[in-house]
Amino acid sequence: MHKAKHYLSRIFYNKYFWQVLLALFMLGMAFYFIWQEHIEVFQIKEQLAQSHPGYIMLGIALTVVYIIVYGQMYVHSFRAVNQEIPLGVATRLFLKRNLISILLPAGGFSSLAFFNKELESRGTTKSQIYLASTLYGFVSVLSVVVVAIPILGIALLSIHFGQVEILGFVFLILMTGAFIFLIYSVAEKGLAYRWLSRMRPSMKKVLDDMVHQDIRRGQFGMTLLVSIGLEFIGVIHLYISMLALGLPASWPAAIIGYVVMVIILIASPFLRGLGLIEISLAFILVQFGFPKIAAATITLLFRFFEFWLPLLAGLGSFITRKDNIILRILPAFIILILGIVNIISAITPATLNNLTLP
């Protein structure tokens, strides 16, 4: 009896058990929507089949630029801590961390602790890696705040936002404040420094090295500029998605839709906002006058450019050595991706039909 209780207790407090349970629940709901909304799925497929090949190729080319620019952002982050890394290494680092972020809770930030061996082999210390990665994560949020505050401030006067979008924006501002507090507290050896040292004594030396590390303000500023540039690439991607489907493209819709999408992406604790982003972005597009099916199709094409292509590139970045384990799990992973794509294409219009506009 005691062993049974101990076993059940271990299952109850195991985060992976709850992640699997949540994934099964989401799959069950997705299959329900597929069964209910098969007509809308065919309508989306028809609209995608009529897309303009030239704009699709332009979107794919921009995705390549998008990935390289993310690598350049890592380059400037490491330069800020007086460490030089090649663009190729930085780009691979982004692709690998981006891939694993989907599988981790709060993956956008927790993934920053992974894949450091190649950097260490080049002479970069752990403290430099952690500090550069912290700057990278902080600037990623800060650039969204810089872009989002004026845009959403104006948009709130004329557009109705749902509770999710507003709460996400508030969460984004709070997260930025938390980042600033964390960095300042560690630099001054305050509350955050003492807490981290107590939780992980092995981190104390790394934190001490980080505190004494000089940060080049010019390179920090370049990191922020590159990150803001990435936000504009995202807006252009959404605009191209509208053009590719032969729909009347709208810059205001692309700008506001993208900002809302990124806010939800940052705030999402699991699977990088998969599903919730599609629903919210399509909802915003509907408010700009796009038909529901068109809004859902634009969203799926945009996510193909900014989510699925970098994800596939991340898989490719792992396959660089012979007998890599990725080669053994790749077929199953591709089948999983194709299944998720089909699920999203069904779940999005089904949810949109339940949304009502004021």
Backbone torsions as a table, in degrees:
resi	resn	phi	psi	omega
1	MET	NA	-42.8	179.6
2	HIS	-63.6	-40.5	179.4
3	LYS	-64.3	-38.9	179.4
4	ALA	-63.9	-42.7	178.6
5	LYS	-63.9	-40.9	179.8
6	HIS	-63.7	-41.1	-179.8
7	TYR	-65.5	-45.0	178.9
8	LEU	-64.5	-37.0	178.6
9	SER	-63.6	-41.1	179.4
10	ARG	-64.6	-38.2	177.9
11	ILE	-66.5	-43.6	-175.9
12	PHE	-62.1	-38.6	-176.9
13	TYR	-95.3	9.0	178.6
14	ASN	-88.8	116.4	-176.6
15	LYS	-64.9	-30.8	-179.2
16	TYR	-68.2	-32.2	176.5
17	PHE	-61.3	-45.0	-179.4
18	TRP	-70.4	-32.3	176.4
19	GLN	-65.4	-43.5	178.5
20	VAL	-64.8	-41.9	179.1
21	LEU	-61.3	-43.4	178.3
22	LEU	-63.8	-41.2	179.6
23	ALA	-63.0	-42.0	178.3
24	LEU	-64.2	-39.7	177.9
25	PHE	-62.1	-44.7	-179.8
26	MET	-63.8	-39.5	178.2
27	LEU	-65.2	-41.0	177.7
28	GLY	-61.0	-44.8	176.9
29	MET	-63.1	-38.7	-179.4
30	ALA	-64.0	-43.9	178.7
31	PHE	-63.5	-34.8	177.1
32	TYR	-63.0	-45.2	179.5
33	PHE	-66.0	-37.7	177.6
34	ILE	-59.8	-43.1	-179.5
35	TRP	-65.7	-36.3	-177.0
36	GLN	-79.1	-33.4	-166.8
37	GLU	-121.4	39.8	-176.4
38	HIS	-64.4	-27.0	180.0
39	ILE	-65.2	-44.5	-179.4
40	GLU	-64.0	-34.3	178.0
41	VAL	-60.6	-44.5	179.3
42	PHE	-65.0	-36.0	178.5
43	GLN	-65.0	-39.8	177.9
44	ILE	-65.9	-42.5	179.0
45	LYS	-61.6	-39.8	178.6
46	GLU	-63.5	-41.3	-179.2
47	GLN	-68.8	-38.7	176.9
48	LEU	-65.4	-35.7	179.7
49	ALA	-65.1	-23.9	-179.2
50	GLN	-93.2	7.6	-177.4
51	SER	-68.3	155.5	-176.8
52	HIS	-83.0	117.7	-177.0
53	PRO	-59.1	-35.4	-179.0
54	GLY	-61.6	-43.6	179.1
55	TYR	-70.8	-32.4	176.3
56	ILE	-62.7	-45.2	178.7
57	MET	-64.5	-37.6	177.4
58	LEU	-62.9	-41.6	178.3
59	GLY	-63.9	-40.2	178.6
60	ILE	-65.9	-42.1	178.0
61	ALA	-61.7	-38.9	178.9
62	LEU	-68.0	-30.1	175.9
63	THR	-63.8	-38.9	176.7
64	VAL	-61.2	-45.0	177.0
65	VAL	-61.1	-42.7	180.0
66	TYR	-56.4	-45.0	-179.7
67	ILE	-66.8	-43.7	-179.7
68	ILE	-64.4	-40.3	180.0
69	VAL	-65.1	-36.3	174.6
70	TYR	-61.8	-39.8	175.2
71	GLY	-62.0	-40.4	178.3
72	GLN	-64.0	-32.6	177.0
73	MET	-63.7	-40.0	174.8
74	TYR	-64.4	-38.8	179.0
75	VAL	-57.4	-47.3	-179.4
76	HIS	-69.6	-32.9	177.4
77	SER	-62.1	-41.5	179.6
78	PHE	-76.1	-32.5	174.6
79	ARG	-63.2	-31.4	179.4
80	ALA	-62.6	-24.6	177.6
81	VAL	-107.7	25.2	174.9
82	ASN	63.3	38.1	177.8
83	GLN	-132.0	130.2	-178.4
84	GLU	-101.8	128.1	173.1
85	ILE	-128.2	144.5	179.8
86	PRO	-65.3	154.0	-179.9
87	LEU	-61.7	-37.3	179.6
88	GLY	-62.1	-43.4	177.8
89	VAL	-63.9	-43.0	-179.4
90	ALA	-64.5	-39.5	-180.0
91	THR	-67.3	-42.5	176.5
92	ARG	-62.3	-38.6	178.3
93	LEU	-60.9	-44.1	178.0
94	PHE	-61.8	-47.4	-176.0
95	LEU	-62.2	-41.5	-179.4
96	LYS	-68.4	-45.7	179.8
97	ARG	-67.0	-35.5	178.1
98	ASN	-64.3	-39.3	179.6
99	LEU	-65.9	-48.4	-176.0
100	ILE	-72.1	-21.2	-178.6
101	SER	-62.6	-24.2	179.8
102	ILE	-70.2	-28.5	-175.2
103	LEU	-93.2	-7.4	-175.7
104	LEU	-107.7	146.1	170.7
105	PRO	-63.4	136.5	-175.4
106	ALA	49.3	48.9	-170.4
107	GLY	-59.7	-30.5	-179.7
108	GLY	-59.0	-25.6	-178.4
109	PHE	-110.8	-41.3	-178.8
110	SER	-65.9	-26.4	179.6
111	SER	-69.3	-16.4	-177.6
112	LEU	-68.5	-10.0	179.9
113	ALA	-92.4	-0.5	-172.8
114	PHE	-105.1	164.1	172.1
115	PHE	59.1	54.6	-179.0
116	ASN	-102.9	-5.9	-173.7
117	LYS	-62.9	-42.7	-179.4
118	GLU	-63.0	-37.0	178.5
119	LEU	-68.7	-42.5	179.8
120	GLU	-64.9	-34.6	179.1
121	SER	-67.1	-18.2	178.0
122	ARG	-94.1	6.7	175.5
123	GLY	96.0	5.3	177.7
124	THR	-80.1	129.9	-179.1
125	THR	-78.1	161.4	178.8
126	LYS	-60.8	-39.9	-179.4
127	SER	-63.6	-38.0	177.6
128	GLN	-67.1	-40.0	179.2
129	ILE	-63.9	-47.6	-178.5
130	TYR	-65.5	-40.2	-179.2
131	LEU	-68.8	-44.3	178.4
132	ALA	-62.8	-40.1	178.7
133	SER	-67.6	-36.4	176.4
134	THR	-64.7	-43.2	177.2
135	LEU	-62.3	-41.0	178.5
136	TYR	-59.9	-48.5	179.9
137	GLY	-64.8	-41.1	179.4
138	PHE	-63.6	-45.6	-179.0
139	VAL	-66.7	-34.2	177.9
140	SER	-59.1	-39.8	177.7
141	VAL	-76.7	-42.7	-177.3
142	LEU	-60.9	-39.6	-179.4
143	SER	-64.5	-36.3	177.0
144	VAL	-65.8	-41.1	178.2
145	VAL	-62.9	-44.6	-179.8
146	VAL	-59.1	-40.9	-179.1
147	VAL	-80.1	-38.7	-169.9
148	ALA	-76.0	-38.5	-173.5
149	ILE	-58.3	-52.5	179.3
150	PRO	-66.7	-37.5	-177.6
151	ILE	-67.3	-50.3	-178.5
152	LEU	-71.0	-29.9	176.2
153	GLY	-60.3	-42.7	177.7
154	ILE	-72.4	-42.1	-176.3
155	ALA	-64.8	-33.0	-179.5
156	LEU	-61.6	-21.6	-179.9
157	LEU	-75.8	-21.7	-173.6
158	SER	-129.0	-11.8	-175.3
159	ILE	-124.3	140.6	177.8
160	HIS	-86.6	120.5	176.0
161	PHE	-102.0	146.9	176.3
162	GLY	-77.4	170.6	-178.6
163	GLN	-62.9	-35.8	-179.4
164	VAL	-61.6	-44.9	-178.3
165	GLU	-65.1	-42.8	-178.3
166	ILE	-67.4	-44.8	178.6
167	LEU	-64.2	-36.9	177.3
168	GLY	-62.7	-39.7	178.9
169	PHE	-66.2	-42.6	177.3
170	VAL	-62.5	-42.5	178.5
171	PHE	-61.1	-38.7	179.4
172	LEU	-61.9	-44.7	179.4
173	ILE	-64.9	-42.5	178.5
174	LEU	-63.5	-38.7	179.4
175	MET	-65.4	-39.5	177.3
176	THR	-61.6	-44.3	177.1
177	GLY	-61.5	-38.9	179.3
178	ALA	-65.7	-38.9	177.2
179	PHE	-61.7	-46.3	-179.7
180	ILE	-61.2	-43.8	178.7
181	PHE	-62.5	-43.0	-178.3
182	LEU	-61.8	-48.2	-178.6
183	ILE	-63.9	-43.9	-179.2
184	TYR	-65.5	-41.5	-177.8
185	SER	-65.7	-40.4	177.9
186	VAL	-67.8	-41.9	-179.5
187	ALA	-62.2	-35.1	-179.2
188	GLU	-94.8	6.4	-177.5
189	LYS	54.6	47.3	-178.1
190	GLY	-95.2	-144.6	-173.2
191	LEU	-58.8	-48.5	-178.2
192	ALA	-64.0	-39.7	178.7
193	TYR	-61.7	-47.0	-178.4
194	ARG	-66.7	-38.8	-179.3
195	TRP	-65.8	-45.7	179.6
196	LEU	-64.7	-39.1	179.1
197	SER	-65.5	-35.5	-179.8
198	ARG	-75.1	-39.5	-179.1
199	MET	-69.5	-41.1	-180.0
200	ARG	-134.6	90.5	-178.4
201	PRO	-55.5	-29.5	180.0
202	SER	-66.9	-17.9	-179.8
203	MET	-80.6	-13.4	-172.9
204	LYS	-59.7	-44.8	-179.7
205	LYS	-64.6	-41.3	178.9
206	VAL	-62.7	-43.2	179.1
207	LEU	-63.6	-40.2	178.1
208	ASP	-62.4	-41.0	177.9
209	ASP	-64.9	-38.3	178.7
210	MET	-64.3	-40.1	-178.7
211	VAL	-62.3	-38.4	-176.7
212	HIS	-89.2	2.1	-179.8
213	GLN	-80.5	129.2	176.8
214	ASP	-77.6	137.9	177.7
215	ILE	-110.7	127.3	179.6
216	ARG	-83.0	113.0	-174.5
217	ARG	-63.5	-35.8	179.7
218	GLY	-61.3	-43.0	179.1
219	GLN	-71.4	-32.5	174.1
220	PHE	-62.2	-42.7	177.2
221	GLY	-63.4	-38.8	177.2
222	MET	-64.5	-38.3	176.8
223	THR	-59.9	-42.6	179.0
224	LEU	-65.8	-41.8	179.6
225	LEU	-63.6	-42.7	178.3
226	VAL	-63.3	-41.1	179.6
227	SER	-64.2	-40.4	176.3
228	ILE	-64.3	-38.2	175.8
229	GLY	-59.8	-36.8	177.2
230	LEU	-63.6	-34.8	177.6
231	GLU	-64.2	-39.3	178.9
232	PHE	-69.2	-34.4	174.5
233	ILE	-61.4	-40.3	177.6
234	GLY	-61.7	-41.2	177.9
235	VAL	-62.6	-44.2	179.8
236	ILE	-63.6	-38.3	177.3
237	HIS	-58.8	-44.0	179.9
238	LEU	-66.7	-38.6	178.0
239	TYR	-64.5	-42.4	177.9
240	ILE	-63.3	-36.3	178.5
241	SER	-60.9	-37.4	176.4
242	MET	-66.7	-45.5	-179.3
243	LEU	-64.2	-38.7	-176.8
244	ALA	-61.8	-28.3	-178.7
245	LEU	-94.6	6.8	177.9
246	GLY	70.6	25.5	-179.1
247	LEU	-100.0	156.3	177.6
248	PRO	-66.5	105.1	-176.0
249	ALA	-71.2	146.3	-177.6
250	SER	-134.3	120.1	177.0
251	TRP	-64.6	-43.7	177.2
252	PRO	-58.1	-41.6	178.8
253	ALA	-64.8	-40.4	-179.8
254	ALA	-66.2	-42.2	-177.6
255	ILE	-67.3	-51.7	-176.7
256	ILE	-69.2	-40.6	178.0
257	GLY	-60.3	-42.1	-179.9
258	TYR	-67.0	-43.8	-179.1
259	VAL	-60.5	-44.2	178.2
260	VAL	-62.0	-41.4	179.9
261	MET	-60.7	-44.9	-178.0
262	VAL	-67.3	-38.0	178.4
263	ILE	-60.2	-44.6	179.2
264	ILE	-68.2	-36.8	177.9
265	LEU	-59.6	-45.3	-178.8
266	ILE	-68.9	-39.7	-175.6
267	ALA	-77.6	-19.2	-175.2
268	SER	-70.6	130.2	-177.4
269	PRO	-86.0	-9.8	-170.4
270	PHE	-148.9	137.4	175.2
271	LEU	59.6	25.6	177.7
272	ARG	52.3	37.6	175.2
273	GLY	75.3	16.1	-177.6
274	LEU	-58.3	124.7	-177.6
275	GLY	97.4	-56.1	-179.6
276	LEU	-65.4	-38.3	178.2
277	ILE	-63.4	-45.1	-179.1
278	GLU	-59.8	-43.0	-179.0
279	ILE	-65.1	-48.0	-175.5
280	SER	-67.2	-43.8	-179.5
281	LEU	-64.7	-43.3	178.1
282	ALA	-63.3	-36.7	178.4
283	PHE	-62.5	-42.2	178.0
284	ILE	-63.1	-43.2	-179.2
285	LEU	-64.0	-36.4	176.8
286	VAL	-60.6	-38.3	180.0
287	GLN	-68.0	-18.8	175.8
288	PHE	-91.1	10.0	173.7
289	GLY	98.5	1.5	178.1
290	PHE	-76.5	138.3	174.0
291	PRO	-59.9	155.3	-175.2
292	LYS	-58.5	-45.4	-179.4
293	ILE	-65.1	-40.8	178.7
294	ALA	-64.0	-42.2	179.5
295	ALA	-62.7	-42.0	179.0
296	ALA	-65.4	-39.3	-179.4
297	THR	-68.5	-42.2	176.0
298	ILE	-58.1	-44.1	-178.8
299	THR	-61.5	-44.4	-179.4
300	LEU	-65.2	-40.2	179.2
301	LEU	-66.9	-41.3	177.6
302	PHE	-61.7	-42.9	179.8
303	ARG	-67.8	-28.9	174.6
304	PHE	-62.7	-43.2	-179.9
305	PHE	-68.2	-44.3	-168.5
306	GLU	-101.4	-13.7	-177.9
307	PHE	-118.5	-56.6	-172.3
308	TRP	-73.2	-41.7	179.1
309	LEU	-63.8	-47.5	174.6
310	PRO	-61.4	-32.0	177.5
311	LEU	-64.3	-45.2	178.1
312	LEU	-65.9	-38.0	176.2
313	ALA	-63.7	-35.3	176.5
314	GLY	-63.7	-39.7	175.0
315	LEU	-61.4	-42.4	179.0
316	GLY	-62.4	-33.0	-178.7
317	SER	-67.5	-23.1	178.0
318	PHE	-79.0	-28.5	-174.3
319	ILE	-86.6	71.7	-179.8
320	THR	-120.7	-9.3	-179.3
321	ARG	-125.8	151.7	179.3
322	LYS	-67.4	144.6	178.8
323	ASP	62.1	28.0	177.4
324	ASN	-67.1	142.5	-178.6
325	ILE	-62.3	-26.4	179.6
326	ILE	-61.0	-33.8	179.5
327	LEU	-61.6	-28.2	-178.6
328	ARG	-82.7	-30.3	-177.7
329	ILE	-100.6	-5.2	-176.1
330	LEU	-58.6	-47.2	-179.1
331	PRO	-57.2	-44.2	179.5
332	ALA	-65.1	-36.8	-179.2
333	PHE	-67.3	-39.8	178.8
334	ILE	-63.4	-41.2	177.3
335	ILE	-61.7	-40.5	177.7
336	LEU	-61.3	-44.5	-179.6
337	ILE	-61.6	-46.0	179.6
338	LEU	-61.6	-37.7	177.4
339	GLY	-65.4	-41.8	179.3
340	ILE	-64.6	-39.9	178.3
341	VAL	-59.7	-44.7	179.0
342	ASN	-64.4	-37.8	179.5
343	ILE	-64.3	-46.0	-178.9
344	ILE	-62.8	-40.9	-178.8
345	SER	-63.6	-22.3	177.6
346	ALA	-91.6	-40.4	-172.8
347	ILE	-72.7	-30.0	-176.1
348	THR	-66.5	-55.4	179.5
349	PRO	-64.3	-30.4	178.9
350	ALA	-63.0	-40.5	179.7
351	THR	-72.1	-36.9	-179.8
352	LEU	-62.1	-34.4	-179.6
353	ASN	-64.7	-20.3	179.5
354	ASN	-91.9	-2.9	-179.5
355	LEU	-88.5	139.6	177.0
356	THR	-119.7	139.1	179.4
357	LEU	-92.9	148.8	-179.6
358	PRO	-69.2	NA	NA
